[in-house]
Amino acid sequence: MNTAAAPDQAPSLNRMVLTAQLVERGAVRYTPAGLPALDLVLQHQSTVTEDGQPRKVSLEIKALAIGAITRPAMALALGSLSDFAGFLASARNGRGLLFHITSLSPCAHPPSASAPTA
């Protein structure tokens, strides 16, 4: 089976990177394939520039860790700030988006009161 994109189609990209605080963590459950899965809620706050103007951004997003990434996700303290990377997909119920986490690391650039974060 050839899974390469057709020559007339540009490759697609679905990648999200977010510095966020862990605000909720569910219990570990297992997928039908036997992989560990962990439901999370992340909170992000920053100031970004949009059309030359500063804009405050505050959001909460539901996230999901599946497989080996559940171990470091379980080790995070509630309230801790980390850099999360992954992709977006439809939620299981088909309503809204779900951030699938594929990697995480301690926040490399903690926000300061004097410098806006992006």
C-alpha positions in Angstrom: 0.0 0.0 0.0 1.4 3.4 -1.0 0.8 6.0 1.6 2.8 8.8 -0.1 0.9 12.0 -1.0 -0.1 12.3 -4.6 2.3 14.5 -6.7 -0.2 17.3 -7.0 -0.9 17.4 -3.3 1.3 19.3 -0.8 2.2 17.3 2.3 0.0 18.2 5.3 1.2 19.3 8.7 -0.5 18.8 12.0 1.9 19.9 14.8 1.2 21.8 18.0 3.6 23.0 20.6 2.2 24.6 23.8 3.7 25.8 27.1 1.0 25.0 29.6 0.2 24.2 33.2 -1.2 20.8 34.1 -4.6 21.5 35.8 -6.3 18.0 35.7 -5.2 14.5 35.3 -7.4 11.4 35.1 -6.7 7.9 36.1 -4.7 5.7 33.7 -6.9 3.6 31.5 -6.1 1.2 28.7 -7.0 1.3 25.0 -8.5 -1.8 23.3 -4.9 -2.5 22.0 -3.7 -2.5 25.6 -1.8 0.8 25.6 -2.0 3.0 28.6 -4.0 6.3 28.1 -4.2 9.3 30.3 -6.7 12.2 29.9 -5.3 15.6 30.9 -6.5 19.2 31.0 -3.9 21.9 30.2 -4.1 25.6 30.8 -2.2 28.2 28.8 -1.8 32.0 29.3 0.4 34.3 27.3 0.5 37.6 25.5 1.1 37.4 21.7 1.3 39.9 18.9 -1.6 39.9 16.4 -1.5 42.4 13.6 1.0 44.5 15.5 -1.1 44.6 18.6 -0.6 42.7 21.9 -3.3 40.2 22.7 -3.8 38.3 25.9 -4.5 34.6 25.3 -6.0 32.3 28.0 -7.3 28.8 27.2 -7.9 25.4 28.5 -7.5 22.4 26.3 -8.3 18.7 26.8 -5.3 16.5 26.0 -4.5 12.8 25.7 -1.3 10.9 26.3 -1.2 7.3 24.9 1.6 4.8 25.2 5.1 5.5 26.6 4.4 9.2 27.1 1.9 8.4 29.9 4.8 7.7 32.2 6.4 11.2 32.1 2.8 12.7 32.1 2.0 10.8 35.3 5.2 12.2 36.9 4.1 15.8 36.4 2.9 17.6 39.4 -0.5 19.3 39.2 0.2 23.0 38.6 3.5 22.4 36.9 4.5 24.2 33.8 5.8 22.2 30.9 6.3 22.3 27.1 3.9 19.9 25.4 4.1 18.8 21.7 1.8 16.7 19.6 -1.1 17.0 17.2 -4.7 17.9 17.1 -7.5 15.4 16.3 -11.3 15.3 16.8 -12.5 14.3 20.2 -13.9 10.8 20.6 -17.4 12.1 20.6 -16.7 14.1 17.4 -17.3 17.4 19.2 -14.3 19.7 19.6 -10.6 19.1 19.4 -8.2 16.9 21.5 -4.5 17.6 21.8 -2.7 14.3 21.5 0.6 14.7 23.4 3.6 13.0 21.8 6.4 14.6 23.8 6.8 16.8 26.9 9.6 18.5 28.8 10.0 20.8 31.7 9.3 24.4 30.7 12.5 25.7 29.1 11.4 29.3 29.3 9.3 30.1 32.3 7.2 33.2 31.9 8.3 36.4 33.7 6.2 39.3 34.7 8.2 41.7 32.6 8.4 39.6 29.3 5.4 38.5 27.3 5.3 34.8 26.3 4.2 33.5 22.9 
